[in-house]
Amino acid sequence: MRGSTSNQNAMCSYVSLEERIPKHHPLRKLQRIVVTILATMDKEFEAV
């Protein structure tokens, strides 16, 4: 190869979303609501 090589590991993130979002962040409440709603729609999803 010509020229210098650069390591691009800094571009990748290996931290899970669970670690990134604080415990009491509003997104967590929204996630529980969405999961509950989607669970009630299981039969509709299975039909598709």
C-alpha positions in Angstrom: 0.0 0.0 0.0 1.0 3.5 -0.6 0.8 6.2 2.1 0.1 5.9 5.7 -2.6 3.8 7.2 -5.1 5.0 9.8 -6.8 2.9 12.4 -10.6 3.6 12.3 -11.6 1.8 15.5 -12.6 5.2 17.0 -15.5 5.2 14.4 -17.0 2.1 15.9 -19.0 2.1 19.1 -19.3 -1.0 21.2 -21.5 0.4 24.0 -25.0 -1.0 24.1 -28.1 1.2 23.9 -29.0 0.0 27.4 -25.7 1.5 28.7 -26.2 4.7 26.8 -29.7 5.7 27.9 -30.0 6.6 31.6 -32.4 4.5 33.7 -34.9 7.3 34.2 -34.9 8.8 30.7 -38.3 9.3 29.1 -37.4 7.0 26.3 -37.6 4.0 28.7 -41.2 4.8 29.6 -42.0 5.2 25.9 -40.3 1.8 25.2 -42.5 0.1 27.8 -45.6 1.6 26.2 -44.7 0.6 22.7 -43.8 -3.0 23.7 -47.2 -3.3 25.5 -49.0 -2.0 22.4 -47.1 -4.3 20.0 -47.8 -7.3 22.3 -51.5 -6.7 21.9 -51.1 -6.8 18.2 -49.5 -10.2 18.0 -52.5 -11.8 16.3 -52.5 -9.2 13.6 -48.8 -9.7 13.0 -49.2 -13.5 12.8 -52.0 -13.1 10.3 -49.7 -11.2 8.0 
